[in-house]
Amino acid sequence: MSGNATYRHTQAAVLSVCAVDAPVVVTSEEMDQRLLATYERAGLRPGMLARLAGIHERRWWPEGVSFTEGAATAGGRPSRRRGSTPPASASWSTRVSRASTSSPPWRSRS
């Protein structure tokens, strides 16, 4: 499919919106420590990543947990907050950016 897709819904409503953050936090300081040898070879200073990109932490899902499981958790959270279960005809639309689906580069891919 090329281009953008447009969806027009009728007689539909958004009842609530919810997000779930991945629990594994990796700070820019941790990344700097892991990249220290690379920084030295490239003539860069630690802290540059946070100063240039403005990113101070990243979040990843633990090993064995996929981003789709996180999206499903977020999709079911609003109904649990209301104390009800979603009707059988309910559908969840969850969007996750590809940037948040990557495992940390130092983890083995098994």
Order of alpha helices (4+ residues) and beta strands (2+ residues): beta-alpha-alpha-alpha-beta-alpha
